[in-house]
């Protein structure tokens, strides 16, 4: 049964990569079809389960990996490459809702990896929620970068206010990274909290 399941997942992954290849060919042939963001994501996202395994030493179950690949097909191939985000009302909202649920798995795997999965349920819930939110923010950065550097319209910008918000989020994230690094430096926290001048 495990061999059969593994074969099914490999076939689905190959199909997703073939679809990404077809998007790449269409981008080359048809100058009007500029789905470069979909192409980049389509070549990277099928390998996310391997990333989870490599980084967190966690193996996704067959069911979770299958659901993930189906989500990638719906969100990426149908949404971006087939333009369902523009043509089907509320498709974008449903996909973002589902992405939040699936992204929460990363927080779960992080807790397991750091052996913190037995902590208080409220802490676990908040930790998982904030991991999921962070992934959503990173995806928005990816869309923003595609819009700015590849001439895409993944965010379907309707006002200049979105630019300002995205730059604010980017700077806050960079600042959070710097703060996170500084707070892991030995004696830095003690230095900040000391009362001596």
N, C-alpha and C positions, 0 to 999 in steps of 0.2 A: 504493500500500500504506500509506503514512504517513497519508493522509486516512482510509482505512478504519480503521486502528488508533486514530486520534484520535477518530473517530466512536464506536467501541466504548467507549472510555474515557469519553466524554461521556455516553453512554447509561447506563453503569454508575454514574457519579457522580450523574446525575439520579435513577436508581432508589434510590440510597442516601439522597438528600435527600428523595425522596418517602416512603420508609419512615420517615425521621425526622419528616416532617410527619404521617404516620399515627399515629406514637407520640404526637405532640403533641395531635392530635385526641382520641385515646383517653384521654390524661391529663385532658383537659377534660371529656369525657363520663362517664368512669368514675372516681369518686373513689377506688376501690380500686386502680386502676392508677396507681402513682406512680413512673413510670420517668423522672423529670426528669433524672437523670444521663445516662441513655441518650439522651434528647432533646438535651441540650446537646452531648454528644460527637458525636451523629449529625449535628448541624448544623455542627460544626467540622472533624472528622476528614476528610471528603471533600476538603477544601481543603489538606491537608498537602503534597501534591506541589507545589502552587503556592508554599507557604511555603518549601520546600526550594529551589525555583528562585529565589525572591526573595532569600532570605538568603544562600545559598551559591553562587548563579549556576550551579547544576547542574541539568540536565534529567534527570529519571528516564527510563529506557528504557521502552518499551511493556511489556515483560515484568515489570519491577519494579513499575511502577505498577499493572498488572493484578493481580499477586500481592498488593500492598498493599490494593487495593479488596476483593479476595476475603477477605483477613484481617479487614478492618473489618466486612464482612458477618458473618463467622463469630463474631468476638469481641464485637461490639457488638450487632448485630441479633439473632443467634441466642442469644448468651450472656446479654446483659443483658435485652433487650426480650422475648425468647421464653422466658426463664428456664432455659436449658439449663445454666447454672452450678449451679443448684439441683437440677435433675432428672437430669442425666447425670453419672455418676461420672467423675472425672478430667478432665472437659471443661476446667475452669479451669486445671489444671496444663499441659495440652497447649497451650492458648491462650497462657499466660505463656511457655512455652518458645518458641513461634513468635514472640511479640512481642519476645523478646530477640534472636532472629536478625534480624528486620526492623529493630529499633531500631539494630542495629549499622551499618546503612547510613548513619545520620545521622553517626556518627563517621567513616565513610569519606568522606562528602561534606565534612565539616569539614577533614579532612586534605588533600583535593584543593583546597579553597578557599584554605587557608593555604599551599599549595604544599609541604606536608610529607609528601606521599604517597610520596616516595622515601626516607624515613628508614628506620632499621633495622626489620626485621620484628617484633622483640620489642616495640619501642616502639609500632609501629602496632597490634599486637595488643592491648596493654594500653590504649592510648588509645581504641580502638574499643570494647573491653569496658567501660571506665569510662563512656563516653558512653551506651552501652546501659543500664548499671545506673542511670545518672542519669535516663534517660527512664522507667525502671520506677519509680523513687522518685517522680518527678513525677506519674505516673499514680496511685500510691497516695495522694498528697496530694489529687489530684482526687477520688478515691473517698471519702476521709476528709471532705473539704469537703462533698461531696454528702450524706454521712451526717449530718454535724453541722448543716448549714444548710438542707437540703431535706428532712430526715426520711427519707432513704433507708436502705437496708440493703445497699449495694453491697459492703461488706467483710464482711458477715454476721458482725458482732462476736459472739464467743462468750465473751470474757472482758474485764475492764476493763484488763488488761495491754496490749491493743492500743492503747488511748487513749494510754497513757504512751509507748509506743514511737513512735507517730505524732507526738506532740508533740516528743519527743526528736529525731526525724528532721527535723522542721520547723525546730527551733531550730538544729540543726547545719547545715542547708542555708543558713539566713539568715546564720549565722556564716561559712560558707564563702564566701558572696557578698561579705560585708564584707571578709574577708581577701583575696579575689581582687581587689577594687577597690583596697584599700590597697597591695597588692604591685605594682600598676601605676603608682602615683604616683611621679614622678621623685624620686630620692634617698632614698625611704623605706627601701628594702632596705639601701642603704649606711648610713643612719642606724642601723638596727637592728643591723647587723653591726659597726659601729665600736666600738673599745675605749675611746674617750674617754667620760667621764661627762658 
